[in-house]
Structures are given as C-alpha cells and as structure tokens.
Amino acid sequence: MDIHQNIYLIKDVARITGYSIYTIKYYLKIGLLKERNRSPETRYRYFDDTTIETLKKIRELRKAKKSIKEIKHELF
C-alpha cells in the first residue's frame, strides 16, 4: 500500500462518495470493490483513495447504463 494514501472506514467512504454503506458492502460481496486491510482485533474494514476512485468510476459506468457484469469486466 502506498504510504501517502488516505485510510478510510466504510462510513467515511459512504460519506465521501454518497453511496450507502449497504451498497458498498454489496459491491464488496460481489467483487467490485476490495478492502485494503482489515483489523484483526475489531474486524473493521479499511479502504484507501483507490476505493474512492473506483466508486467514482462505477458511478460513471452506472450512469452510462452499464450492467454490473460489464462494470466488473471494465474494472478488472
């Protein structure tokens, strides 16, 4: 992980991007997003600026009427 990346909790990612926590968890579950790390003690997920950029890209693709399958293909 890049030392200059900001680190966020899921609630911060939701606030910054406007996505709900539910949607972010759904995207994690289906593989559109990946957590950057997870605390073994608290089980909190950690995200970085890459996650924010990925969510912005997903929003653009959804506005362009792309399916989840198409978005997954385009991201990976």
Residue, then its C-alpha position, 0 to 999 in steps of 0.5 A: m500500500d502506498i504510504h501517502q494514501n488516505i485510510y478510510l472506514i466504510k462510513d467515511v467512504a459512504r460519506i465521501t462518495g454518497y453511496s450507502i454503506y449497504t451498497i458498498k458492502y454489496y459491491l464488496k460481496i460481489g467483487l467490485l470493490k476490495e478492502r485494503n486491510r482489515s483489523p484483526e482485533t475489531r474486524y473493521r474494514y479499511f479502504d484507501d483513495t483507490t476505493i474512492e476512485t473506483l466508486k467514482k468510476i462505477r458511478e460513471l459506468r452506472k450512469a452510462k447504463k452499464s450492467i454490473k457484469e460489464i462494470k466488473h469486466e471494465l474494472f478488472 
